[in-house]
């Protein structure tokens, strides 16, 4: 005699797993954006420190970049 499968329960289980993974991805994306923002802040601070140490103004930097 063939076993009957409870497809509805299997479907629900798989859908729940998919939702869990989607939630994990959403959290990871938020964490990634936070880390990227912190990196950008650190890079900006490093740039400002360098400019200050070498007495370079923002106008001078823009002039060099544009030319």
Backbone as CSV, one residue per row, in Angstrom:
resi,resn,N_x,N_y,N_z,CA_x,CA_y,CA_z,C_x,C_y,C_z
1,UNK,0.841,-1.170,0.000,0.000,0.000,0.000,0.891,1.239,0.000
2,UNK,0.607,2.162,-0.864,1.414,3.380,-1.007,1.118,4.346,0.140
3,UNK,2.181,4.995,0.589,1.999,5.998,1.653,1.445,7.272,1.052
4,UNK,0.573,7.919,1.768,0.053,9.199,1.296,0.880,10.310,1.911
5,UNK,1.135,11.297,1.131,1.963,12.415,1.593,1.064,13.581,1.975
6,UNK,1.454,14.240,3.009,0.720,15.427,3.426,1.399,16.632,2.773
7,UNK,1.003,16.898,1.548,1.631,17.946,0.762,1.406,19.333,1.359
8,UNK,0.239,19.551,1.897,-0.054,20.867,2.485,0.909,21.181,3.626
9,UNK,1.190,20.216,4.472,2.115,20.422,5.590,3.530,20.661,5.068
10,UNK,3.914,19.920,4.040,5.248,20.103,3.458,5.385,21.486,2.836
11,UNK,4.329,21.897,2.137,4.335,23.229,1.514,4.465,24.308,2.569
12,UNK,3.706,24.200,3.640,3.762,25.186,4.722,5.151,25.232,5.354
13,UNK,5.738,24.068,5.552,7.071,23.988,6.144,8.100,24.677,5.255
14,UNK,8.035,24.399,3.984,8.996,25.000,3.043,8.772,26.510,2.938
15,UNK,7.518,26.935,2.892,7.229,28.366,2.833,7.726,29.077,4.087
16,UNK,7.620,28.433,5.220,8.114,29.014,6.470,9.638,29.144,6.424
17,UNK,10.308,28.137,5.891,11.767,28.195,5.757,12.183,29.319,4.818
18,UNK,11.454,29.470,3.719,11.748,30.541,2.763,11.584,31.900,3.434
19,UNK,10.512,32.073,4.186,10.269,33.346,4.870,11.371,33.638,5.883
20,UNK,11.807,32.601,6.589,12.882,32.760,7.573,14.156,33.240,6.886
21,UNK,14.477,32.642,5.749,15.678,33.037,5.001,15.534,34.462,4.473
22,UNK,14.337,34.838,4.011,14.106,36.204,3.535,14.336,37.206,4.662
23,UNK,13.858,36.867,5.856,14.055,37.731,7.018,15.537,37.858,7.359
24,UNK,16.259,36.739,7.272,17.703,36.760,7.540,18.420,37.641,6.520
25,UNK,18.039,37.528,5.262,18.652,38.337,4.210,18.366,39.812,4.441
26,UNK,17.142,40.121,4.837,16.770,41.514,5.107,17.638,42.085,6.234
27,UNK,17.844,41.315,7.288,18.679,41.752,8.404,20.125,41.928,7.960
28,UNK,20.620,40.998,7.151,21.996,41.086,6.666,22.192,42.304,5.763
29,UNK,21.206,42.605,4.929,21.297,43.786,4.072,21.336,45.064,4.909
30,UNK,20.537,45.121,5.965,20.544,46.280,6.849,21.893,46.408,7.539
31,UNK,22.438,45.288,7.988,23.755,45.290,8.631,24.829,45.743,7.642
32,UNK,24.736,45.288,6.409,25.689,45.676,5.370,25.644,47.184,5.134
33,UNK,24.453,47.743,5.041,24.319,49.184,4.835,24.910,49.965,5.998
34,UNK,24.715,49.469,7.200,25.267,50.115,8.390,26.799,50.096,8.350
35,UNK,27.368,48.966,7.987,28.825,48.845,7.915,29.377,49.734,6.801
36,UNK,28.686,49.784,5.664,29.117,50.654,4.567,29.098,52.120,4.995
37,UNK,28.072,52.519,5.739,27.976,53.899,6.209,29.115,54.212,7.176
38,UNK,29.423,53.287,8.062,30.523,53.495,9.003,31.854,53.587,8.263
39,UNK,32.030,52.769,7.231,33.256,52.808,6.440,33.373,54.160,5.734
40,UNK,32.277,54.629,5.165,32.289,55.921,4.480,32.657,57.039,5.457
41,UNK,32.129,56.985,6.677,32.467,57.983,7.695,33.953,57.927,8.020
42,UNK,34.475,56.730,8.182,35.891,56.571,8.512,36.764,57.070,7.365
43,UNK,36.387,56.758,6.135,37.141,57.219,4.973,37.113,58.743,4.877
44,UNK,35.947,59.320,5.126,35.799,60.775,5.071,36.660,61.441,6.147
45,UNK,36.663,60.872,7.345,37.475,61.414,8.429,38.955,61.323,8.071
46,UNK,39.357,60.201,7.489,40.755,60.024,7.083,41.138,61.075,6.039
47,UNK,40.239,61.324,5.095,40.483,62.338,4.071,40.619,63.722,4.689
48,UNK,39.698,64.056,5.590,39.755,65.369,6.241,41.023,65.525,7.072
49,UNK,41.413,64.467,7.764,42.650,64.509,8.557,43.857,64.733,7.647
50,UNK,43.888,64.035,6.529,44.997,64.183,5.587,45.046,65.608,5.050
51,UNK,43.882,66.112,4.670,43.817,67.482,4.148,44.280,68.480,5.199
52,UNK,43.887,68.276,6.423,44.269,69.175,7.514,45.769,69.104,7.774
53,UNK,46.321,67.902,7.807,47.752,67.719,8.065,48.616,68.349,6.979
54,UNK,48.119,68.339,5.745,48.898,68.838,4.624,48.425,70.220,4.150
55,UNK,47.582,70.847,4.936,47.076,72.183,4.643,46.495,72.271,3.229
56,UNK,45.597,71.335,2.933,44.937,71.309,1.627,43.467,71.659,1.835
57,UNK,42.990,72.626,1.058,41.582,73.012,1.181,40.720,72.163,0.257
58,UNK,39.445,72.170,0.519,38.505,71.425,-0.324,38.514,71.994,-1.741
59,UNK,38.671,73.302,-1.867,38.736,73.922,-3.191,39.914,73.377,-3.995
60,UNK,41.056,73.215,-3.333,42.238,72.687,-4.020,41.993,71.244,-4.474
61,UNK,41.362,70.462,-3.627,41.073,69.060,-3.965,40.143,69.007,-5.172
62,UNK,39.070,69.800,-5.156,38.130,69.805,-6.260,38.797,70.269,-7.548
63,UNK,39.681,71.250,-7.441,40.394,71.747,-8.619,41.226,70.635,-9.252
64,UNK,41.916,69.859,-8.421,42.745,68.767,-8.924,41.872,67.665,-9.539
65,UNK,40.781,67.362,-8.884,39.900,66.301,-9.380,39.276,66.676,-10.726
66,UNK,38.865,67.920,-10.844,38.191,68.366,-12.075,39.147,68.509,-13.251
67,UNK,40.424,68.692,-12.976,41.383,68.885,-14.087,42.026,67.626,-14.463
